[in-house]
Amino acid sequence: MTHVAILGAGLGGVPMALEARKELRKEDKVTVISDSATFHFTPSNPWVAVDWRKPDAIKVDLAPMFAKKKIDFVHSAAKKVRPEQNNILLANGETVDYDYLVIATGPELAFDEIKGLGPHGGHTQSICHVDHAADSKLVWDDFVKDPGPIVVGAVQGASCFGPAYEFAMIMETDLRKRKIRDKVPMTFVTSEPYIGHLGLDGVGDTKGLLESEMRNRHIKWITSARVKKVEPGKMIVEEVAEDGSVKETHELPFKYSMMLPAFRGIEAVRDIEGLVNPRGFVIADHTQQNPTFKNVFSVGVCVAIAPVETYAVPVGVPKTGFMIESMVHAAAKNIRALIDGKEPRNEATWNAVCIADFGDGGVTFVAMPQIPPRNVNWSADGGWVHLAKVAFEKYFLGKIRRGVGEPFYEKAVFDMLGVHKVKPKAD
């Protein structure tokens, strides 16, 4: 019997567990470890923050679903991963031994790196976690009774820009529905060198599409922005020139603000030489295997990916659901290959696909591969994107509730574009 432990139960960890259970032998054991008893469909968080979704509508209880699939579940945070000893020390004092480990923790939110940022003692809201989004909804309820300026966007070092654009547009749509849009000046603040960069140097015409969307919605923007600090009702932002000098300093008043933070690896994996990079992200090759600890794999947002280029203001690289899905499939097949005495040869595609909902429309893009030059470099907008996001939410949550691990991103995207998958290397 081989024991595969999966640390994390989000958009990477849950599909990883289901795929591993399908790929491994019947006698092999799969254990998921998570600090949360529920799966949350993170892409729906912007809707929760404006009360278009209730938190419970995007949650799935993990223990009963895993039990049906003969997957063990441990509800505890990890205190420290110990790859030299092939075990994980848990916050509850227990230790879980493993033969293979898949790290799928997602990131730690680095609010503390900017004074006054974030919902925990800071002055800005967050949509990175369903609980943050639920708290943001309460603040939003008060805001719409007495509206004022909004500042929204992503700080330096952020790597997930799509939700910032989504939330800006969703808020704008909600304000128009309430007939109070005229009372709310909006400013989009981002570390990106231009609107629509997305951490990917743009995809198709995302620059033109998103700039046009912002102009149509009367949302001002500041790019190459470095947030210095946030005070009650005021954000200090430096607009940085290409040479790194400060072009202009802005003092932006707000009555409501949501800024995506930078990410880093969770404390349980940070500072482990050979396992993680200086930010605590797990080092993995295109087979998702760590080069130092060969029985450790990683999938999802916690994987270390180098930025597209070096900019005056740090800009990270996003990991979309489509990319994570390809990581999951490669990791599951490669662990099985190692169990069978073969070399891990299946490679993740690391393509990027995003459906960004704007409440009454949206933008979608496909980048294959995610880093240019690309074989597919496509983007589009329209009212159909909102409908596609709603349909995808229902489909994905239905899959998780049933414990179904078959891919969806792959089929939907390739059918839409009429292209064929580049298959991973065969064993």
Secondary structure in CASP SS format (residue, H / E / C, confidence):
PFRMAT SS
TARGET T0000
AUTHOR 0000-0000-0000
METHOD secondary structure of the structure
MODEL  1
M C 1.00
T C 1.00
H E 1.00
V E 1.00
A E 1.00
I E 1.00
L E 1.00
G C 1.00
A C 1.00
G C 1.00
L C 1.00
G C 1.00
G H 1.00
V H 1.00
P H 1.00
M H 1.00
A H 1.00
L H 1.00
E H 1.00
A H 1.00
R H 1.00
K H 1.00
E H 1.00
L C 1.00
R C 1.00
K C 1.00
E C 1.00
D C 1.00
K E 1.00
V E 1.00
T E 1.00
V E 1.00
I E 1.00
S E 1.00
D C 1.00
S C 1.00
A C 1.00
T E 1.00
F E 1.00
H E 1.00
F C 1.00
T H 1.00
P H 1.00
S H 1.00
N H 1.00
P H 1.00
W H 1.00
V H 1.00
A H 1.00
V C 1.00
D C 1.00
W C 1.00
R C 1.00
K C 1.00
P H 1.00
D H 1.00
A H 1.00
I H 1.00
K E 1.00
V E 1.00
D E 1.00
L H 1.00
A H 1.00
P H 1.00
M H 1.00
F H 1.00
A H 1.00
K H 1.00
K C 1.00
K C 1.00
I C 1.00
D E 1.00
F E 1.00
V E 1.00
H E 1.00
S C 1.00
A C 1.00
A E 1.00
K E 1.00
K E 1.00
V E 1.00
R E 1.00
P C 1.00
E C 1.00
Q C 1.00
N C 1.00
N E 1.00
I E 1.00
L E 1.00
L E 1.00
A C 1.00
N C 1.00
G C 1.00
E C 1.00
T E 1.00
V E 1.00
D E 1.00
Y C 1.00
D C 1.00
Y E 1.00
L E 1.00
V E 1.00
I E 1.00
A C 1.00
T C 1.00
G C 1.00
P C 1.00
E E 1.00
L E 1.00
A C 1.00
F H 1.00
D H 1.00
E H 1.00
I C 1.00
K E 1.00
G C 1.00
L C 1.00
G C 1.00
P C 1.00
H C 1.00
G C 1.00
G C 1.00
H C 1.00
T C 1.00
Q E 1.00
S C 1.00
I C 1.00
C C 1.00
H C 1.00
V H 1.00
D H 1.00
H H 1.00
A H 1.00
A H 1.00
D H 1.00
S H 1.00
K H 1.00
L H 1.00
V H 1.00
W H 1.00
D H 1.00
D H 1.00
F H 1.00
V H 1.00
K H 1.00
D C 1.00
P C 1.00
G C 1.00
P C 1.00
I E 1.00
V E 1.00
V E 1.00
G E 1.00
A E 1.00
V C 1.00
Q C 1.00
G C 1.00
A C 1.00
S C 1.00
C C 1.00
F C 1.00
G H 1.00
P H 1.00
A H 1.00
Y H 1.00
E H 1.00
F H 1.00
A H 1.00
M H 1.00
I H 1.00
M H 1.00
E H 1.00
T H 1.00
D H 1.00
L H 1.00
R H 1.00
K H 1.00
R C 1.00
K C 1.00
I C 1.00
R H 1.00
D H 1.00
K H 1.00
V C 1.00
P C 1.00
M E 1.00
T E 1.00
F E 1.00
V E 1.00
T E 1.00
S C 1.00
E C 1.00
P C 1.00
Y C 1.00
I C 1.00
G C 1.00
H C 1.00
L C 1.00
G C 1.00
L C 1.00
D C 1.00
G C 1.00
V C 1.00
G C 1.00
D C 1.00
T H 1.00
K H 1.00
G H 1.00
L H 1.00
L H 1.00
E H 1.00
S H 1.00
E H 1.00
M H 1.00
R H 1.00
N H 1.00
R C 1.00
H C 1.00
I E 1.00
K E 1.00
W E 1.00
I E 1.00
T C 1.00
S C 1.00
A E 1.00
R E 1.00
V E 1.00
K E 1.00
K E 1.00
V E 1.00
E E 1.00
P C 1.00
G C 1.00
K E 1.00
M E 1.00
I E 1.00
V E 1.00
E E 1.00
E E 1.00
V E 1.00
A C 1.00
E C 1.00
D C 1.00
G C 1.00
S C 1.00
V E 1.00
K E 1.00
E E 1.00
T E 1.00
H E 1.00
E E 1.00
L E 1.00
P E 1.00
F C 1.00
K C 1.00
Y E 1.00
S E 1.00
M E 1.00
M E 1.00
L E 1.00
P C 1.00
A C 1.00
F E 1.00
R E 1.00
G C 1.00
I C 1.00
E C 1.00
A C 1.00
V C 1.00
R C 1.00
D C 1.00
I C 1.00
E C 1.00
G C 1.00
L C 1.00
V E 1.00
N C 1.00
P C 1.00
R C 1.00
G C 1.00
F C 1.00
V E 1.00
I C 1.00
A C 1.00
D C 1.00
H C 1.00
T C 1.00
Q C 1.00
Q E 1.00
N C 1.00
P C 1.00
T C 1.00
F C 1.00
K C 1.00
N C 1.00
V E 1.00
F E 1.00
S E 1.00
V C 1.00
G C 1.00
V C 1.00
C C 1.00
V E 1.00
A C 1.00
I C 1.00
A C 1.00
P C 1.00
V C 1.00
E C 1.00
T C 1.00
Y C 1.00
A C 1.00
V C 1.00
P C 1.00
V C 1.00
G C 1.00
V C 1.00
P C 1.00
K C 1.00
T C 1.00
G H 1.00
F H 1.00
M H 1.00
I H 1.00
E H 1.00
S H 1.00
M H 1.00
V H 1.00
H H 1.00
A H 1.00
A H 1.00
A H 1.00
K H 1.00
N H 1.00
I H 1.00
R H 1.00
A H 1.00
L H 1.00
I H 1.00
D C 1.00
G C 1.00
K C 1.00
E C 1.00
P C 1.00
R C 1.00
N C 1.00
E C 1.00
A C 1.00
T C 1.00
W C 1.00
N C 1.00
A E 1.00
V E 1.00
C E 1.00
I E 1.00
A E 1.00
D E 1.00
F C 1.00
G C 1.00
D C 1.00
G C 1.00
G E 1.00
V E 1.00
T E 1.00
F E 1.00
V E 1.00
A E 1.00
M E 1.00
P C 1.00
Q C 1.00
I C 1.00
P C 1.00
P C 1.00
R C 1.00
N C 1.00
V E 1.00
N E 1.00
W E 1.00
S E 1.00
A E 1.00
D E 1.00
G C 1.00
G H 1.00
W H 1.00
V H 1.00
H H 1.00
L H 1.00
A H 1.00
K H 1.00
V H 1.00
A H 1.00
F H 1.00
E H 1.00
K H 1.00
Y H 1.00
F H 1.00
L H 1.00
G H 1.00
K H 1.00
I H 1.00
R H 1.00
R H 1.00
G C 1.00
V C 1.00
G C 1.00
E C 1.00
P C 1.00
F C 1.00
Y H 1.00
E H 1.00
K H 1.00
A H 1.00
V H 1.00
F H 1.00
D H 1.00
M H 1.00
L H 1.00
G C 1.00
V C 1.00
H C 1.00
K C 1.00
V C 1.00
K C 1.00
P C 1.00
K C 1.00
A C 1.00
D C 1.00
END
